[in-house]
Amino acid sequence: MAKKAASKKKSKQPLVGKELLNKLKDLSHLSKREKAKECGYVVGKKVNLSDFMNAILEAKGISLDGDANSDGRGREASYRIKVHQNGQMVIGSAYTEKMGLHTGDEFEIKVGRKHIHLAQLTEDE
C-alpha cells in the first residue's frame, strides 16, 4: 500500500520541446484538453491548458514575451524596406547589428531581375 501511495505522489513531468511536438503528432485525433492531459499538463484533477499552450509555443520557438535583449527603443526589425524618393534604400542598424557588421565593412552588390544580393567582401578581396 505504501508503494501505491508513493507512486501516486510521483507525478509525471509534463512533456516539453521536441518530445512534446512529437507526442502531439500522435494525438492529433484528440481534443486540446485530452492532448494536454496525455502530455502531463494536469495539476490535481484539473488540466492546465495555459501551461500546455505556452509549452507548445516555446517548443515551436515562438516567444510572446518579446525579445529579452531589446532595449525597448524603436521598432522591431521587419525585414522589409522601401525605396525612398531619392532612389535610395536604407538598411537599418537592427540588421547590421544582428549580422555583427562594423563600420567600414564592404559588400559587393549583385543585381538580378527582381532581387539584390549583398555579398560581404573579405580582407583579401
Secondary structure, DSSP 8 states (H G I E B T S, - for coil): -HHHHHHHHS------HHHHHHHHHHTTTS-HHHHHHHTT-EETTEE-HHHHHHHHHHHTT--SS--TT--S-S----S-----TTS-----HHHHHHHT--TT--EEEEE-SS-EEEEE--TT-
